[in-house]
Amino acid sequence: MPDEILAKRAGTAVFVSSLSQCPAVSARSSPPTSVNDLRPDDISYTMAIGDSISAGAFSRGIQSNLLLSFSEWRGQSYAGGGDSGAITVPNLIKHYNPAVTGGSTGSNAVVELCFGPLCPIGPVGWNSAVDQLNAAQSGALASNLYHEAVDYLIPQVKKRNIPTTAYKYLSLQIGSNDICSLCAQASINIGPGSADDFEYNIRRTLEAIRIGIPNTIVNLFGVFRVSDVYQLTLNQPYCSQLIPLPHWNIECSCMLASGALGNATRSAMDQLQDMYNERLIKIAKEYQTAQNPKFAVMWQPANVPLSSYPVESLSNVDCFHPSLKTHQLISSHIWNKLPGSATDRAGAFTWTNDLLFRCMQDDDRLKTNTLL
């Protein structure tokens, strides 16, 4: 590779401003026989489950047609986007296997709402032409994940006659809505939203996918510190463009209050976040210990330091959902960490306007043993 196109080296890894600058990888001498031995070019299908973040809600900000401001821009979601030219994890994988399918295309003018019990029953509530294999629904709690998996994703995989032998990548991110609306569970620790309930819902969802979609590798993204959004958006004119009033985020009830009450509820959010991440690590470690050749779970810590991000990292529609720039940033960090060690994975998702992408090398593998 000519020196002039190298952006950065870290050990033997090469990082560039576009994967088009990377040399081709050599074909494998023999195909992999286990999800624990995959390179990105071995992936044939990309999938996602989660909440409005994975659905790309509001990510393009305020639009000239105000109604479109509240769209799900699914094709540009970091987790499940497949729009041509979009910087998303599915498209970065697709660079190394152009035959990859499953990424969402386009947008939904109305969010596909599913919030706890306020959720359509059965296989309705999705627009498969846009969503493709991205089952994420706006507003989703951990208790809704199983519904996403068994009522949409698994049936879609079967409907499309996707071979069981084909290797699939699944992004799973959940928990933000839980800690925003159920933060009292940090001290009560019983019932919906408790750490036990959260763990149960993650487990039953992963088991449904393990059984229903063999040869899947899951990238389990931890819960980030949502409470940081409060200080990031406080008294910011950027957040009052749609409604010319001081920003008061109504989407996260545990975060919005000021004074002692707000400090207490945000502290409870942080406690519940830590409890959730402990359970996610516990679950991921069990799957990594098993080293099942047909199902694996990678662990991606959500070291997303929002307190150091610019306010433009959030959509100016609501100053809560990630902006398109943040979706792109998360995509680059996740991609760069896929073949990395536990130390690499734990590194911060540092804010930058100059995204770099790791060139895949012949011996790179999607690491499924970083917790062992």
GICOR-V462267 format. One record per run of one state. SS is the DSSP state (alpha for helix, beta for strand, coil for the rest). FROM is the first residue (numbers start at 1). TO is the last residue. If there is no record, write none. Layout:
ss:from:to
SS:FROM:TO
SS:FROM:TO
This chain:
ss:from:to
coil:1:2
alpha:3:5
coil:6:7
beta:8:10
coil:11:12
beta:13:16
coil:17:18
alpha:19:21
coil:22:34
alpha:35:37
coil:38:39
alpha:40:42
coil:43:44
beta:45:50
coil:51:51
alpha:52:55
coil:56:56
beta:57:57
coil:58:65
alpha:66:70
coil:71:71
beta:72:72
coil:73:73
alpha:74:76
coil:77:80
beta:81:81
coil:82:88
alpha:89:96
coil:97:100
beta:101:101
coil:102:103
beta:104:104
coil:105:107
beta:108:108
coil:109:112
beta:113:115
coil:116:117
beta:118:119
coil:120:127
alpha:128:131
coil:132:133
beta:134:134
coil:135:137
beta:138:138
coil:139:141
alpha:142:159
coil:160:167
beta:168:173
coil:174:175
alpha:176:181
coil:182:184
alpha:185:188
coil:189:194
alpha:195:212
coil:213:215
beta:216:221
coil:222:227
alpha:228:233
coil:234:236
alpha:237:240
coil:241:258
alpha:259:290
coil:291:294
beta:295:300
coil:301:305
alpha:306:308
coil:309:310
alpha:311:313
beta:314:314
coil:315:321
beta:322:322
coil:323:323
alpha:324:337
coil:338:341
alpha:342:346
coil:347:356
beta:357:358
coil:359:372
